[in-house]
Amino acid sequence: MSQPDMSQILAQAQEMQTKLQEAQQEILASTVTGEAGNGLVTVAMDGGGNISDVKIDPQVVDPEDVETLQDLITGAFQDAHQKVAELAETKMGPISQGFGNDQIGGLLG
């Protein structure tokens, strides 16, 4: 079994790093919308987890039932957070799988 070419391994690692940085930038520039109550409450969140907008349908604003509104806001936030995680997995998953090749994988693990 021959030794892997170190310059080739370093070039592959650099290419992977570039792709990883591009994917991270794309995720950060993305916005997802989480919703609850069939869209009665929506939360817009960027890929970094920052909230940029919250919309609440007036029909769910009931002074006698603040708990339901709180639950809807929490649910919309959780939905947005889950969508950011799914976006990250979609963008980063294929890149991280590239680290499984024999040459680089042998160096890392």
C-alpha positions in Angstrom: 0.0 0.0 0.0 1.5 3.3 -1.1 1.6 6.5 1.0 -0.9 9.1 -0.1 0.5 12.2 -1.8 0.6 14.8 0.9 0.2 17.8 -1.5 -2.9 16.1 -3.0 -4.3 15.6 0.5 -3.7 19.2 1.4 -5.3 20.4 -1.8 -8.4 18.3 -1.0 -8.5 19.7 2.5 -8.3 23.2 1.2 -11.1 22.6 -1.3 -13.2 21.1 1.5 -12.6 24.1 3.7 -13.6 26.5 0.8 -16.8 24.6 0.2 -17.5 24.5 3.9 -17.1 28.3 4.2 -19.3 28.9 1.2 -22.0 26.7 2.7 -21.8 28.5 6.0 -22.2 31.9 4.3 -25.1 30.6 2.3 -26.8 29.3 5.5 -26.2 32.7 7.3 -27.7 34.6 4.3 -30.8 32.4 4.3 -34.1 33.1 6.0 -36.6 30.5 7.1 -40.2 31.0 8.4 -41.5 29.0 11.3 -45.2 28.8 11.9 -47.7 27.6 14.4 -51.5 27.4 14.5 -51.7 26.9 10.7 -49.8 30.1 10.1 -51.6 32.3 12.7 -48.2 33.0 14.2 -45.0 33.2 12.1 -41.4 33.8 13.0 -38.8 34.7 10.4 -35.3 33.6 11.4 -32.0 33.9 9.6 -29.4 31.1 9.4 -27.6 32.4 12.4 -30.7 32.1 14.6 -31.6 35.8 14.7 -35.3 36.7 14.6 -36.1 39.3 11.9 -39.9 39.3 12.0 -42.8 38.0 14.1 -46.4 38.1 12.7 -49.4 37.4 14.9 -52.9 37.1 13.4 -55.2 39.3 15.4 -57.7 36.5 15.9 -55.4 34.7 18.3 -54.9 37.8 20.5 -57.3 37.1 23.4 -56.6 38.9 26.7 -58.4 36.0 28.4 -56.1 33.4 26.9 -52.6 34.7 26.8 -51.2 31.2 27.3 -52.3 30.0 23.9 -50.7 33.0 22.2 -47.5 32.3 24.2 -47.6 28.6 23.1 -48.1 29.6 19.5 -45.1 32.0 19.6 -43.0 29.3 21.2 -44.1 26.8 18.6 -43.3 29.1 15.7 -39.9 29.8 17.1 -39.2 26.1 17.5 -40.4 25.4 14.0 -38.1 28.1 12.6 -35.2 26.8 14.6 -35.8 23.3 13.3 -35.9 24.6 9.7 -32.5 26.3 10.2 -31.1 23.0 11.5 -32.5 21.2 8.4 -31.1 23.8 6.1 -27.7 23.5 7.7 -27.8 19.7 7.4 -28.8 20.0 3.7 -26.0 22.4 3.0 -23.3 20.9 5.2 -24.1 17.2 5.1 -22.7 16.5 1.6 -19.5 18.5 2.4 -18.9 16.7 5.7 -19.4 13.3 4.0 -16.5 14.1 1.8 -14.2 13.8 4.9 -15.0 10.1 4.9 -12.7 9.4 1.9 -9.8 7.1 2.7 -6.9 9.6 2.5 -8.4 12.5 4.5 -10.4 10.2 6.8 -7.2 8.4 7.7 -5.6 11.6 8.8 -8.5 12.9 10.7 -9.6 9.8 12.5 
